[in-house]
Amino acid sequence: MPVPDRDQSWSRRDLLTLGGPGEESTDHWVRASRTAMACRFEIVLSGEHSAYLHAAQEALEMADRVEDRLTVFRDTSEVSQLNARAAMAPFPVSDELFALLETAGHLHARTAGAFDPTTTPLSKTWGFLRREGRLPEKAEIEEARARTGLAHVARDAATRTVRYARPGLELSFGSLGKGYALEVMGRALRARGVEKALLSAGGSSVLAFGGGREGFVVGVTSARLPGSPLFHLRLRDAAQATSGAGEQFFEVAGERYGHVIDPRTGWPARGVLSATVVTRSAAEADALSTAFLVAGPELAETYCREQPGTLALLVPEDEPGKRLVFGSCEGAQLEAS
């Protein structure tokens, strides 16, 4: 049964397996959930920490606050105000938003532009923003591309202002917002004394902290590859995010077009069915999973080699039975499926 918007749903049950696939759980779990950012946020606590349910409820409310600030679907949000005014004059932003832009800038540079939070004009051109996919003319795509590019977003650290060098440019943090919200929630839980928890958003973004030697075992799934999980991961103080184009797509003349746009070409990404990233930062894992879905194994291998502490798990589109593994993360262990 769907959870109503801004509602809390509480249940007490065995939810996860602390151990490898097929092993039985010996612990009891308490789960709290809430709908925000058009998905289900969930916090899982060990039964021994059930006294922290109120802290979990407060942490879940943080997702609403992050959404209120970052969403592009409310004219009153800080990001919507930025998009409406930054092309006319430098726009002052909060420390939180400025820090997110700094993170986005670093990831944009490290992925050679495969991660770019300014692709909203392209998503609109392809009809994905309103879930009405369409095949645009090439001239439309090029016109939208002229209004994208993080290189055209100027940040002034001294004044905490942002200026768009091109009119029509729009920022959107959909590719890292859920992970960032999990980080905010995780900090809130730790501040209240919670030592062990598993947080998730929409089934695609996960943040684990604590868990002792056992950690938390999570399964990585794909809408385009139903059945058994693609991977099993044991997480301890690590974040995991998975990107794919399985839910939003349309077909024209037998060609499939997914909603994840390659900012370098303006066309939907192809070549990778599923991209999973594990690192210490949930926001970075979110962004990198999108970048690796866009740019494929070559970028994933290079990035994991140059940025220690990053684990990437990819499934290629032309060989869906193949599993590609690059790098490693101290807080993650790949389990046998």
Phi and psi restraints in degrees (value plus and minus 20) as a CYANA .aco file:
   2 PRO   PHI     -82.1   -42.1
   2 PRO   PSI     128.5   168.5
   3 VAL   PHI    -110.2   -70.2
   3 VAL   PSI     107.2   147.2
   4 PRO   PHI     -80.2   -40.2
   4 PRO   PSI     132.4   172.4
   5 ASP   PHI     -77.1   -37.1
   5 ASP   PSI     116.0   156.0
   6 ARG   PHI      37.9    77.9
   6 ARG   PSI      12.0    52.0
   7 ASP   PHI    -129.8   -89.8
   7 ASP   PSI     142.1   182.1
   8 GLN   PHI    -131.0   -91.0
   8 GLN   PSI     120.0   160.0
   9 SER   PHI    -147.8  -107.8
   9 SER   PSI     103.4   143.4
  10 TRP   PHI    -136.1   -96.1
  10 TRP   PSI     116.6   156.6
  11 SER   PHI    -169.5  -129.5
  11 SER   PSI     136.9   176.9
  12 ARG   PHI    -145.9  -105.9
  12 ARG   PSI      92.8   132.8
  13 ARG   PHI    -184.7  -144.7
  13 ARG   PSI     149.2   189.2
  14 ASP   PHI     -94.6   -54.6
  14 ASP   PSI      99.9   139.9
  15 LEU   PHI    -133.7   -93.7
  15 LEU   PSI     -62.6   -22.6
  16 LEU   PHI    -142.7  -102.7
  16 LEU   PSI     141.8   181.8
  17 THR   PHI    -123.0   -83.0
  17 THR   PSI      99.9   139.9
  18 LEU   PHI    -111.7   -71.7
  18 LEU   PSI      67.2   107.2
  19 GLY   PHI     136.0   176.0
  19 GLY   PSI     158.4   198.4
  20 GLY   PHI     -90.1   -50.1
  20 GLY   PSI     148.6   188.6
  21 PRO   PHI     -74.7   -34.7
  21 PRO   PSI     112.4   152.4
  22 GLY   PHI      72.5   112.5
  22 GLY   PSI     -37.2     2.8
  23 GLU   PHI     -98.6   -58.6
  23 GLU   PSI     130.2   170.2
  24 GLU   PHI    -107.7   -67.7
  24 GLU   PSI     124.1   164.1
  25 SER   PHI     -96.0   -56.0
  25 SER   PSI     120.8   160.8
  26 THR   PHI    -133.7   -93.7
  26 THR   PSI     -10.9    29.1
  27 ASP   PHI    -139.2   -99.2
  27 ASP   PSI     145.4   185.4
  28 HIS   PHI    -136.2   -96.2
  28 HIS   PSI     123.4   163.4
  29 TRP   PHI    -144.9  -104.9
  29 TRP   PSI     129.6   169.6
  30 VAL   PHI    -138.2   -98.2
  30 VAL   PSI     112.0   152.0
  31 ARG   PHI    -141.0  -101.0
  31 ARG   PSI     115.3   155.3
  32 ALA   PHI    -144.8  -104.8
  32 ALA   PSI     118.8   158.8
  33 SER   PHI    -160.8  -120.8
  33 SER   PSI     141.8   181.8
  34 ARG   PHI    -180.2  -140.2
  34 ARG   PSI     127.6   167.6
  35 THR   PHI    -116.0   -76.0
  35 THR   PSI     106.9   146.9
  36 ALA   PHI    -176.1  -136.1
  36 ALA   PSI     137.4   177.4
  37 MET   PHI      32.6    72.6
  37 MET   PSI      14.5    54.5
  38 ALA   PHI      41.1    81.1
  38 ALA   PSI       7.5    47.5
  39 CYS   PHI    -171.5  -131.5
  39 CYS   PSI     154.7   194.7
  40 ARG   PHI    -115.5   -75.5
  40 ARG   PSI      97.8   137.8
  41 PHE   PHI    -112.7   -72.7
  41 PHE   PSI     120.7   160.7
  42 GLU   PHI    -161.5  -121.5
  42 GLU   PSI     121.8   161.8
  43 ILE   PHI    -142.2  -102.2
  43 ILE   PSI     108.0   148.0
  44 VAL   PHI    -132.9   -92.9
  44 VAL   PSI     104.8   144.8
  45 LEU   PHI    -136.6   -96.6
  45 LEU   PSI     129.7   169.7
  46 SER   PHI     -86.2   -46.2
  46 SER   PSI     126.6   166.6
  47 GLY   PHI     -74.7   -34.7
  47 GLY   PSI     -51.1   -11.1
  48 GLU   PHI     -89.7   -49.7
  48 GLU   PSI     -34.4     5.6
  49 HIS   PHI    -129.4   -89.4
  49 HIS   PSI       3.4    43.4
  50 SER   PHI     -82.6   -42.6
  50 SER   PSI     -37.7     2.3
  51 ALA   PHI     -86.4   -46.4
  51 ALA   PSI     -33.8     6.2
  52 TYR   PHI    -114.5   -74.5
  52 TYR   PSI      -2.3    37.7
  53 LEU   PHI     -80.0   -40.0
  53 LEU   PSI     -58.6   -18.6
  54 HIS   PHI     -85.4   -45.4
  54 HIS   PSI     -58.6   -18.6
  55 ALA   PHI     -83.2   -43.2
  55 ALA   PSI     -57.3   -17.3
  56 ALA   PHI     -85.0   -45.0
  56 ALA   PSI     -60.3   -20.3
  57 GLN   PHI     -82.4   -42.4
  57 GLN   PSI     -64.1   -24.1
  58 GLU   PHI     -83.1   -43.1
  58 GLU   PSI     -59.7   -19.7
  59 ALA   PHI     -84.9   -44.9
  59 ALA   PSI     -59.6   -19.6
  60 LEU   PHI     -83.1   -43.1
  60 LEU   PSI     -52.6   -12.6
  61 GLU   PHI     -85.3   -45.3
  61 GLU   PSI     -42.0    -2.0
  62 MET   PHI     -82.6   -42.6
  62 MET   PSI     -51.2   -11.2
  63 ALA   PHI     -82.4   -42.4
  63 ALA   PSI     -57.3   -17.3
  64 ASP   PHI     -83.6   -43.6
  64 ASP   PSI     -61.7   -21.7
  65 ARG   PHI     -85.7   -45.7
  65 ARG   PSI     -60.3   -20.3
  66 VAL   PHI     -84.0   -44.0
  66 VAL   PSI     -63.9   -23.9
  67 GLU   PHI     -81.6   -41.6
  67 GLU   PSI     -63.4   -23.4
  68 ASP   PHI     -77.5   -37.5
  68 ASP   PSI     -51.7   -11.7
  69 ARG   PHI    -107.1   -67.1
  69 ARG   PSI     -55.5   -15.5
  70 LEU   PHI    -122.2   -82.2
  70 LEU   PSI     -38.5     1.5
  71 THR   PHI     -84.2   -44.2
  71 THR   PSI     126.9   166.9
  72 VAL   PHI    -119.7   -79.7
  72 VAL   PSI     -16.1    23.9
  73 PHE   PHI    -118.7   -78.7
  73 PHE   PSI     -13.1    26.9
  74 ARG   PHI    -150.7  -110.7
  74 ARG   PSI     104.5   144.5
  75 ASP   PHI     -82.9   -42.9
  75 ASP   PSI     -41.6    -1.6
  76 THR   PHI    -105.4   -65.4
  76 THR   PSI     -29.0    11.0
  77 SER   PHI     -89.5   -49.5
  77 SER   PSI     138.1   178.1
  78 GLU   PHI     -83.5   -43.5
  78 GLU   PSI     -59.4   -19.4
  79 VAL   PHI     -88.2   -48.2
  79 VAL   PSI     -58.8   -18.8
  80 SER   PHI     -84.2   -44.2
  80 SER   PSI     -60.0   -20.0
  81 GLN   PHI     -84.8   -44.8
  81 GLN   PSI     -59.7   -19.7
  82 LEU   PHI     -81.3   -41.3
  82 LEU   PSI     -66.8   -26.8
  83 ASN   PHI     -82.9   -42.9
  83 ASN   PSI     -53.0   -13.0
  84 ALA   PHI     -97.7   -57.7
  84 ALA   PSI     -44.5    -4.5
  85 ARG   PHI    -142.2  -102.2
  85 ARG   PSI     -38.2     1.8
  86 ALA   PHI     -89.7   -49.7
  86 ALA   PSI     -38.3     1.7
  87 ALA   PHI     -99.1   -59.1
  87 ALA   PSI     -35.3     4.7
  88 MET   PHI    -114.5   -74.5
  88 MET   PSI     -53.5   -13.5
  89 ALA   PHI    -185.4  -145.4
  89 ALA   PSI     139.0   179.0
  90 PRO   PHI     -75.4   -35.4
  90 PRO   PSI     112.0   152.0
  91 PHE   PHI    -131.9   -91.9
  91 PHE   PSI     104.4   144.4
  92 PRO   PHI     -93.1   -53.1
  92 PRO   PSI     114.7   154.7
  93 VAL   PHI    -144.6  -104.6
  93 VAL   PSI     145.2   185.2
  94 SER   PHI     -89.9   -49.9
  94 SER   PSI     140.5   180.5
  95 ASP   PHI     -78.9   -38.9
  95 ASP   PSI     -57.1   -17.1
  96 GLU   PHI     -82.4   -42.4
  96 GLU   PSI     -68.8   -28.8
  97 LEU   PHI     -87.8   -47.8
  97 LEU   PSI     -58.1   -18.1
  98 PHE   PHI     -83.3   -43.3
  98 PHE   PSI     -60.9   -20.9
  99 ALA   PHI     -83.9   -43.9
  99 ALA   PSI     -58.5   -18.5
 100 LEU   PHI     -84.0   -44.0
 100 LEU   PSI     -59.4   -19.4
 101 LEU   PHI     -85.3   -45.3
 101 LEU   PSI     -57.1   -17.1
 102 GLU   PHI     -83.1   -43.1
 102 GLU   PSI     -64.2   -24.2
 103 THR   PHI     -80.8   -40.8
 103 THR   PSI     -64.9   -24.9
 104 ALA   PHI     -80.7   -40.7
 104 ALA   PSI     -59.8   -19.8
 105 GLY   PHI     -82.9   -42.9
 105 GLY   PSI     -63.2   -23.2
 106 HIS   PHI     -82.7   -42.7
 106 HIS   PSI     -64.9   -24.9
 107 LEU   PHI     -89.0   -49.0
 107 LEU   PSI     -55.1   -15.1
 108 HIS   PHI     -80.3   -40.3
 108 HIS   PSI     -64.0   -24.0
 109 ALA   PHI     -88.9   -48.9
 109 ALA   PSI     -63.4   -23.4
 110 ARG   PHI     -89.0   -49.0
 110 ARG   PSI     -43.5    -3.5
 111 THR   PHI    -122.8   -82.8
 111 THR   PSI      -7.4    32.6
 112 ALA   PHI      33.8    73.8
 112 ALA   PSI      18.1    58.1
 113 GLY   PHI      67.6   107.6
 113 GLY   PSI     -20.6    19.4
 114 ALA   PHI     -88.2   -48.2
 114 ALA   PSI     -50.6   -10.6
 115 PHE   PHI    -119.9   -79.9
 115 PHE   PSI     103.8   143.8
 116 ASP   PHI    -172.6  -132.6
 116 ASP   PSI      93.9   133.9
 117 PRO   PHI    -102.4   -62.4
 117 PRO   PSI      -3.0    37.0
 118 THR   PHI    -129.6   -89.6
 118 THR   PSI       2.9    42.9
 119 THR   PHI    -107.4   -67.4
 119 THR   PSI     -11.1    28.9
 120 THR   PHI     -74.7   -34.7
 120 THR   PSI     -63.7   -23.7
 121 PRO   PHI     -78.0   -38.0
 121 PRO   PSI     -54.5   -14.5
 122 LEU   PHI     -90.7   -50.7
 122 LEU   PSI     -61.5   -21.5
 123 SER   PHI     -81.7   -41.7
 123 SER   PSI     -57.9   -17.9
 124 LYS   PHI     -85.4   -45.4
 124 LYS   PSI     -62.7   -22.7
 125 THR   PHI     -81.5   -41.5
 125 THR   PSI     -57.9   -17.9
 126 TRP   PHI    -103.5   -63.5
 126 TRP   PSI     -24.0    16.0
 127 GLY   PHI      60.8   100.8
 127 GLY   PSI     -10.8    29.2
 128 PHE   PHI     -99.0   -59.0
 128 PHE   PSI     -44.7    -4.7
 129 LEU   PHI     -83.8   -43.8
 129 LEU   PSI     -51.9   -11.9
 130 ARG   PHI    -127.9   -87.9
 130 ARG   PSI      -3.9    36.1
 131 ARG   PHI      36.5    76.5
 131 ARG   PSI      20.0    60.0
 132 GLU   PHI    -148.6  -108.6
 132 GLU   PSI      46.4    86.4
 133 GLY   PHI     -76.2   -36.2
 133 GLY   PSI     119.6   159.6
 134 ARG   PHI    -169.1  -129.1
 134 ARG   PSI     135.1   175.1
 135 LEU   PHI    -114.0   -74.0
 135 LEU   PSI      87.1   127.1
 136 PRO   PHI    -100.3   -60.3
 136 PRO   PSI     144.4   184.4
 137 GLU   PHI     -92.5   -52.5
 137 GLU   PSI     134.3   174.3
 138 LYS   PHI     -79.9   -39.9
 138 LYS   PSI     -55.5   -15.5
 139 ALA   PHI     -84.1   -44.1
 139 ALA   PSI     -55.3   -15.3
 140 GLU   PHI     -86.0   -46.0
 140 GLU   PSI     -60.7   -20.7
 141 ILE   PHI     -84.0   -44.0
 141 ILE   PSI     -64.5   -24.5
 142 GLU   PHI     -86.4   -46.4
 142 GLU   PSI     -55.8   -15.8
 143 GLU   PHI     -85.0   -45.0
 143 GLU   PSI     -59.9   -19.9
 144 ALA   PHI     -88.0   -48.0
 144 ALA   PSI     -58.8   -18.8
 145 ARG   PHI     -81.4   -41.4
 145 ARG   PSI     -51.7   -11.7
 146 ALA   PHI     -86.8   -46.8
 146 ALA   PSI     -34.6     5.4
 147 ARG   PHI    -129.4   -89.4
 147 ARG   PSI       1.3    41.3
 148 THR   PHI    -147.1  -107.1
 148 THR   PSI     149.6   189.6
 149 GLY   PHI     100.7   140.7
 149 GLY   PSI      93.0   133.0
 150 LEU   PHI     -84.2   -44.2
 150 LEU   PSI     -40.2    -0.2
 151 ALA   PHI     -84.2   -44.2
 151 ALA   PSI     -37.9     2.1
 152 HIS   PHI    -115.2   -75.2
 152 HIS   PSI     -10.5    29.5
 153 VAL   PHI    -126.8   -86.8
 153 VAL   PSI      87.4   127.4
 154 ALA   PHI    -112.7   -72.7
 154 ALA   PSI     110.9   150.9
 155 ARG   PHI    -135.0   -95.0
 155 ARG   PSI     113.4   153.4
 156 ASP   PHI    -135.4   -95.4
 156 ASP   PSI      85.0   125.0
 157 ALA   PHI     -86.2   -46.2
 157 ALA   PSI     -51.7   -11.7
 158 ALA   PHI     -86.6   -46.6
 158 ALA   PSI     -59.9   -19.9
 159 THR   PHI    -123.9   -83.9
 159 THR   PSI     -23.8    16.2
 160 ARG   PHI      33.6    73.6
 160 ARG   PSI      25.8    65.8
 161 THR   PHI    -139.1   -99.1
 161 THR   PSI     139.1   179.1
 162 VAL   PHI    -150.8  -110.8
 162 VAL   PSI     117.7   157.7
 163 ARG   PHI    -153.0  -113.0
 163 ARG   PSI     112.6   152.6
 164 TYR   PHI    -111.3   -71.3
 164 TYR   PSI     108.8   148.8
 165 ALA   PHI    -101.4   -61.4
 165 ALA   PSI     -33.1     6.9
 166 ARG   PHI    -149.5  -109.5
 166 ARG   PSI     112.2   152.2
 167 PRO   PHI     -87.3   -47.3
 167 PRO   PSI     127.0   167.0
 168 GLY   PHI      68.4   108.4
 168 GLY   PSI     -26.5    13.5
 169 LEU   PHI     -91.6   -51.6
 169 LEU   PSI     122.4   162.4
 170 GLU   PHI    -158.7  -118.7
 170 GLU   PSI     111.2   151.2
 171 LEU   PHI    -110.0   -70.0
 171 LEU   PSI     125.4   165.4
 172 SER   PHI    -165.9  -125.9
 172 SER   PSI     113.5   153.5
 173 PHE   PHI    -123.9   -83.9
 173 PHE   PSI       6.9    46.9
 174 GLY   PHI     -81.2   -41.2
 174 GLY   PSI     -46.4    -6.4
 175 SER   PHI    -105.4   -65.4
 175 SER   PSI     -24.7    15.3
 176 LEU   PHI    -163.1  -123.1
 176 LEU   PSI     -20.3    19.7
 177 GLY   PHI     -84.0   -44.0
 177 GLY   PSI     -60.8   -20.8
 178 LYS   PHI     -86.4   -46.4
 178 LYS   PSI     -62.9   -22.9
 179 GLY   PHI     -83.0   -43.0
 179 GLY   PSI     -61.1   -21.1
 180 TYR   PHI     -82.5   -42.5
 180 TYR   PSI     -62.1   -22.1
 181 ALA   PHI     -80.6   -40.6
 181 ALA   PSI     -59.3   -19.3
 182 LEU   PHI     -82.6   -42.6
 182 LEU   PSI     -58.6   -18.6
 183 GLU   PHI     -84.2   -44.2
 183 GLU   PSI     -62.5   -22.5
 184 VAL   PHI     -81.9   -41.9
 184 VAL   PSI     -63.1   -23.1
 185 MET   PHI     -85.3   -45.3
 185 MET   PSI     -61.1   -21.1
 186 GLY   PHI     -81.8   -41.8
 186 GLY   PSI     -61.9   -21.9
 187 ARG   PHI     -83.5   -43.5
 187 ARG   PSI     -57.6   -17.6
 188 ALA   PHI     -85.4   -45.4
 188 ALA   PSI     -60.8   -20.8
 189 LEU   PHI     -85.8   -45.8
 189 LEU   PSI     -64.2   -24.2
 190 ARG   PHI     -82.0   -42.0
 190 ARG   PSI     -58.4   -18.4
 191 ALA   PHI     -84.1   -44.1
 191 ALA   PSI     -45.7    -5.7
 192 ARG   PHI    -110.5   -70.5
 192 ARG   PSI     -17.0    23.0
 193 GLY   PHI      77.5   117.5
 193 GLY   PSI     -15.4    24.6
 194 VAL   PHI     -93.4   -53.4
 194 VAL   PSI     107.9   147.9
 195 GLU   PHI    -126.8   -86.8
 195 GLU   PSI     -29.6    10.4
 196 LYS   PHI    -171.7  -131.7
 196 LYS   PSI      98.5   138.5
 197 ALA   PHI    -182.0  -142.0
 197 ALA   PSI     135.1   175.1
 198 LEU   PHI    -142.6  -102.6
 198 LEU   PSI     102.7   142.7
 199 LEU   PHI    -134.0   -94.0
 199 LEU   PSI     122.4   162.4
 200 SER   PHI    -163.3  -123.3
 200 SER   PSI     137.4   177.4
 201 ALA   PHI    -157.8  -117.8
 201 ALA   PSI      94.1   134.1
 202 GLY   PHI      45.2    85.2
 202 GLY   PSI      -7.9    32.1
 203 GLY   PHI      56.4    96.4
 203 GLY   PSI     -24.8    15.2
 204 SER   PHI    -130.3   -90.3
 204 SER   PSI     -36.5     3.5
 205 SER   PHI    -145.7  -105.7
 205 SER   PSI     111.6   151.6
 206 VAL   PHI    -156.6  -116.6
 206 VAL   PSI     121.1   161.1
 207 LEU   PHI    -151.5  -111.5
 207 LEU   PSI     104.3   144.3
 208 ALA   PHI    -138.3   -98.3
 208 ALA   PSI     115.8   155.8
 209 PHE   PHI    -158.2  -118.2
 209 PHE   PSI     128.6   168.6
 210 GLY   PHI      53.2    93.2
 210 GLY   PSI    -174.4  -134.4
 211 GLY   PHI      81.7   121.7
 211 GLY   PSI     -21.9    18.1
 212 GLY   PHI      41.6    81.6
 212 GLY   PSI    -173.3  -133.3
 213 ARG   PHI     -91.6   -51.6
 213 ARG   PSI     -48.8    -8.8
 214 GLU   PHI     -92.7   -52.7
 214 GLU   PSI     -60.1   -20.1
 215 GLY   PHI      50.6    90.6
 215 GLY   PSI    -185.5  -145.5
 216 PHE   PHI    -136.9   -96.9
 216 PHE   PSI     111.4   151.4
 217 VAL   PHI    -115.9   -75.9
 217 VAL   PSI     104.3   144.3
 218 VAL   PHI    -144.2  -104.2
 218 VAL   PSI     128.9   168.9
 219 GLY   PHI    -123.1   -83.1
 219 GLY   PSI     118.8   158.8
 220 VAL   PHI    -119.9   -79.9
 220 VAL   PSI     100.7   140.7
 221 THR   PHI    -139.2   -99.2
 221 THR   PSI     148.5   188.5
 222 SER   PHI    -159.6  -119.6
 222 SER   PSI     114.1   154.1
 223 ALA   PHI     -84.0   -44.0
 223 ALA   PSI     -46.2    -6.2
 224 ARG   PHI    -108.5   -68.5
 224 ARG   PSI     -28.5    11.5
 225 LEU   PHI    -151.7  -111.7
 225 LEU   PSI      51.0    91.0
 226 PRO   PHI     -85.1   -45.1
 226 PRO   PSI     136.3   176.3
 227 GLY   PHI     101.7   141.7
 227 GLY   PSI    -163.2  -123.2
 228 SER   PHI     -86.7   -46.7
 228 SER   PSI     131.9   171.9
 229 PRO   PHI     -75.6   -35.6
 229 PRO   PSI     126.8   166.8
 230 LEU   PHI     -88.7   -48.7
 230 LEU   PSI     -58.7   -18.7
 231 PHE   PHI    -163.0  -123.0
 231 PHE   PSI     135.1   175.1
 232 HIS   PHI    -137.0   -97.0
 232 HIS   PSI     110.9   150.9
 233 LEU   PHI    -143.0  -103.0
 233 LEU   PSI     118.0   158.0
 234 ARG   PHI    -122.6   -82.6
 234 ARG   PSI      96.5   136.5
 235 LEU   PHI    -129.9   -89.9
 235 LEU   PSI     115.0   155.0
 236 ARG   PHI    -157.6  -117.6
 236 ARG   PSI      96.0   136.0
 237 ASP   PHI      31.4    71.4
 237 ASP   PSI      34.9    74.9
 238 ALA   PHI    -171.4  -131.4
 238 ALA   PSI     143.1   183.1
 239 ALA   PHI    -143.1  -103.1
 239 ALA   PSI     126.6   166.6
 240 GLN   PHI    -153.4  -113.4
 240 GLN   PSI     118.4   158.4
 241 ALA   PHI    -159.0  -119.0
 241 ALA   PSI     124.0   164.0
 242 THR   PHI    -147.1  -107.1
 242 THR   PSI     114.3   154.3
 243 SER   PHI    -140.9  -100.9
 243 SER   PSI     125.3   165.3
 244 GLY   PHI    -181.8  -141.8
 244 GLY   PSI     149.3   189.3
 245 ALA   PHI    -134.6   -94.6
 245 ALA   PSI      20.3    60.3
 246 GLY   PHI    -104.4   -64.4
 246 GLY   PSI     -47.3    -7.3
 247 GLU   PHI    -110.8   -70.8
 247 GLU   PSI     -65.9   -25.9
 248 GLN   PHI    -126.8   -86.8
 248 GLN   PSI      96.9   136.9
 249 PHE   PHI    -185.5  -145.5
 249 PHE   PSI     147.0   187.0
 250 PHE   PHI    -164.3  -124.3
 250 PHE   PSI     145.4   185.4
 251 GLU   PHI    -145.7  -105.7
 251 GLU   PSI     119.3   159.3
 252 VAL   PHI    -154.1  -114.1
 252 VAL   PSI     101.9   141.9
 253 ALA   PHI      31.8    71.8
 253 ALA   PSI      20.5    60.5
 254 GLY   PHI      61.6   101.6
 254 GLY   PSI     -23.5    16.5
 255 GLU   PHI    -113.8   -73.8
 255 GLU   PSI     114.9   154.9
 256 ARG   PHI    -118.6   -78.6
 256 ARG   PSI     112.1   152.1
 257 TYR   PHI    -142.6  -102.6
 257 TYR   PSI      93.0   133.0
 258 GLY   PHI    -109.5   -69.5
 258 GLY   PSI     146.7   186.7
 259 HIS   PHI    -100.4   -60.4
 259 HIS   PSI     -31.2     8.8
 260 VAL   PHI    -103.7   -63.7
 260 VAL   PSI      96.2   136.2
 261 ILE   PHI    -114.9   -74.9
 261 ILE   PSI     116.0   156.0
 262 ASP   PHI     -99.8   -59.8
 262 ASP   PSI      90.5   130.5
 263 PRO   PHI     -85.4   -45.4
 263 PRO   PSI     -36.9     3.1
 264 ARG   PHI    -100.4   -60.4
 264 ARG   PSI     -41.9    -1.9
 265 THR   PHI    -141.0  -101.0
 265 THR   PSI     -44.6    -4.6
 266 GLY   PHI      66.8   106.8
 266 GLY   PSI     -18.9    21.1
 267 TRP   PHI    -128.6   -88.6
 267 TRP   PSI     135.4   175.4
 268 PRO   PHI     -76.4   -36.4
 268 PRO   PSI     121.9   161.9
 269 ALA   PHI     -87.2   -47.2
 269 ALA   PSI     125.9   165.9
 270 ARG   PHI    -159.6  -119.6
 270 ARG   PSI     138.6   178.6
 271 GLY   PHI      90.0   130.0
 271 GLY   PSI     -42.7    -2.7
 272 VAL   PHI    -148.4  -108.4
 272 VAL   PSI     107.1   147.1
 273 LEU   PHI     -98.8   -58.8
 273 LEU   PSI     -60.4   -20.4
 274 SER   PHI    -168.8  -128.8
 274 SER   PSI     116.6   156.6
 275 ALA   PHI    -150.7  -110.7
 275 ALA   PSI     101.7   141.7
 276 THR   PHI    -138.9   -98.9
 276 THR   PSI     117.2   157.2
 277 VAL   PHI    -148.7  -108.7
 277 VAL   PSI     117.9   157.9
 278 VAL   PHI    -142.8  -102.8
 278 VAL   PSI     107.9   147.9
 279 THR   PHI    -175.2  -135.2
 279 THR   PSI    -195.3  -155.3
 280 ARG   PHI     -98.5   -58.5
 280 ARG   PSI     -45.6    -5.6
 281 SER   PHI    -122.3   -82.3
 281 SER   PSI     104.5   144.5
 282 ALA   PHI     -88.0   -48.0
 282 ALA   PSI     -57.6   -17.6
 283 ALA   PHI     -84.7   -44.7
 283 ALA   PSI     -64.0   -24.0
 284 GLU   PHI     -86.3   -46.3
 284 GLU   PSI     -59.1   -19.1
 285 ALA   PHI     -80.7   -40.7
 285 ALA   PSI     -62.0   -22.0
 286 ASP   PHI     -78.5   -38.5
 286 ASP   PSI     -71.5   -31.5
 287 ALA   PHI     -84.4   -44.4
 287 ALA   PSI     -62.7   -22.7
 288 LEU   PHI     -89.5   -49.5
 288 LEU   PSI     -54.1   -14.1
 289 SER   PHI     -83.0   -43.0
 289 SER   PSI     -56.9   -16.9
 290 THR   PHI     -87.2   -47.2
 290 THR   PSI     -64.1   -24.1
 291 ALA   PHI     -81.5   -41.5
 291 ALA   PSI     -60.8   -20.8
 292 PHE   PHI     -94.6   -54.6
 292 PHE   PSI     -49.6    -9.6
 293 LEU   PHI     -84.1   -44.1
 293 LEU   PSI     -57.7   -17.7
 294 VAL   PHI     -93.6   -53.6
 294 VAL   PSI     -70.2   -30.2
 295 ALA   PHI    -118.6   -78.6
 295 ALA   PSI     -32.3     7.7
 296 GLY   PHI      61.5   101.5
 296 GLY   PSI    -188.5  -148.5
 297 PRO   PHI     -79.2   -39.2
 297 PRO   PSI     -55.0   -15.0
 298 GLU   PHI     -80.3   -40.3
 298 GLU   PSI     -67.5   -27.5
 299 LEU   PHI     -87.2   -47.2
 299 LEU   PSI     -62.3   -22.3
 300 ALA   PHI     -78.5   -38.5
 300 ALA   PSI     -65.6   -25.6
 301 GLU   PHI     -84.6   -44.6
 301 GLU   PSI     -65.3   -25.3
 302 THR   PHI     -84.5   -44.5
 302 THR   PSI     -66.4   -26.4
 303 TYR   PHI     -82.6   -42.6
 303 TYR   PSI     -66.2   -26.2
 304 CYS   PHI     -85.1   -45.1
 304 CYS   PSI     -50.3   -10.3
 305 ARG   PHI     -92.7   -52.7
 305 ARG   PSI     -58.7   -18.7
 306 GLU   PHI    -107.8   -67.8
 306 GLU   PSI     -40.0     0.0
 307 GLN   PHI    -142.3  -102.3
 307 GLN   PSI      64.5   104.5
 308 PRO   PHI     -76.2   -36.2
 308 PRO   PSI     129.5   169.5
 309 GLY   PHI      73.6   113.6
 309 GLY   PSI      -9.3    30.7
 310 THR   PHI    -139.9   -99.9
 310 THR   PSI     106.3   146.3
 311 LEU   PHI    -133.5   -93.5
 311 LEU   PSI     109.5   149.5
 312 ALA   PHI    -143.3  -103.3
 312 ALA   PSI     115.2   155.2
 313 LEU   PHI    -146.6  -106.6
 313 LEU   PSI      95.0   135.0
 314 LEU   PHI    -141.2  -101.2
 314 LEU   PSI     128.3   168.3
 315 VAL   PHI    -140.4  -100.4
 315 VAL   PSI      93.3   133.3
 316 PRO   PHI     -92.1   -52.1
 316 PRO   PSI     127.3   167.3
 317 GLU   PHI     -88.3   -48.3
 317 GLU   PSI     -55.5   -15.5
 318 ASP   PHI    -103.0   -63.0
 318 ASP   PSI     -32.0     8.0
 319 GLU   PHI    -157.0  -117.0
 319 GLU   PSI      52.9    92.9
 320 PRO   PHI     -83.1   -43.1
 320 PRO   PSI     -34.4     5.6
 321 GLY   PHI    -106.7   -66.7
 321 GLY   PSI     -25.5    14.5
 322 LYS   PHI    -111.2   -71.2
 322 LYS   PSI     126.0   166.0
 323 ARG   PHI    -145.2  -105.2
 323 ARG   PSI      99.2   139.2
 324 LEU   PHI    -124.3   -84.3
 324 LEU   PSI     111.7   151.7
 325 VAL   PHI    -146.5  -106.5
 325 VAL   PSI     107.0   147.0
 326 PHE   PHI    -151.1  -111.1
 326 PHE   PSI     120.0   160.0
 327 GLY   PHI      51.7    91.7
 327 GLY   PSI    -186.0  -146.0
 328 SER   PHI    -180.0  -140.0
 328 SER   PSI     140.1   180.1
 329 CYS   PHI    -156.7  -116.7
 329 CYS   PSI     110.6   150.6
 330 GLU   PHI     -78.1   -38.1
 330 GLU   PSI     -51.7   -11.7
 331 GLY   PHI    -110.3   -70.3
 331 GLY   PSI      -7.1    32.9
 332 ALA   PHI    -157.5  -117.5
 332 ALA   PSI     123.0   163.0
 333 GLN   PHI    -152.8  -112.8
 333 GLN   PSI     109.0   149.0
 334 LEU   PHI    -101.0   -61.0
 334 LEU   PSI     101.5   141.5
 335 GLU   PHI    -114.3   -74.3
 335 GLU   PSI     133.0   173.0
 336 ALA   PHI     -89.5   -49.5
 336 ALA   PSI     113.1   153.1
